Amino acid sequence: MNWQPIDTAPMDGTPIFLAGGYDDNSDHAMESEAEKMRTACRAWWNDGDWIITLAEAGCVNVTRIDPTHWAPIEEPR
């Protein structure tokens, strides 16, 4: 994956992968769920926040706070 600094990420709603940071409800999750919330995830910029979906952790539309890197989502070949 081609990881880049977060300050170069598109902020136009384009879905991307995010890495680093934490999720706004990870303090309230079980330990196994909180670990998943720190992994790379699919996200998009929406009205001032990075929004992610964590269906595997039982959460949807969670905000990722202070991510450090991003990568484009490449279409399958």
N, C-alpha and C positions, 0 to 999 in steps of 0.2 A: 504494500500500500504506500502511496506517495504522501506521507504526512507533512503538513506545512504549519507554520505558526498561525495561531488563531486570529491574529490581527489581519491576516490576508483572506479570511473566510468570506464567502459570499453572504450577504445579508439581505437577499431578495426573496427568501422563501424557498430557495433551491435545497432539496434534501442532500445532506452530506453526512459523513461519519465524524463524530467528535471523540476526543480522548482527553483524559485528565479532568480535573475538577471533581465535583460531587453533585448529587441530586438533592433537590430541596426537601425530600422526605426520607433520605437515607438514615437519619438519626432515629426515625420511628420504625424502621424495618427490622425484621429478624436479621441476625448476623449473616446468614446465608444469602438473603435477599440484598442486603446492603453491599456485599461484595460484588454482586452483579451490577449494582448501580455505579460502580467505579470503573467498569470496563468500557471499551469503545462501543459506541452506539450510533444509530441513525438519528439525525436531528435536523431541524430547520429553524431559522430565525423568524420570530413572529412577535411583532410589537414590543421590541426591547428585551426579549428573552430567547434563549435557546430551548426549544421544546423537543422532548424526546418521548418515545413510546417504549415502555418496558413491560410488555405483556408477560414475559417469562417471570417477572417479579411481582405480577399482579397489579401493576400500576400503568396508567395511561396518561399522556399529556403531563409529564413531569418536567420541571425546569432543571436544566443542567447549569450549574453555577461555576464560574471560573474555569472553563475548559482551557486546555493549553495548546491543543493541536486539532487540525481537521484534515480530512482527505476526501477527494471526490468519490462519489458512488459511480463506479464504472458499469456500463451496460454489458450484459453477457455477450460473448462473441459467438 
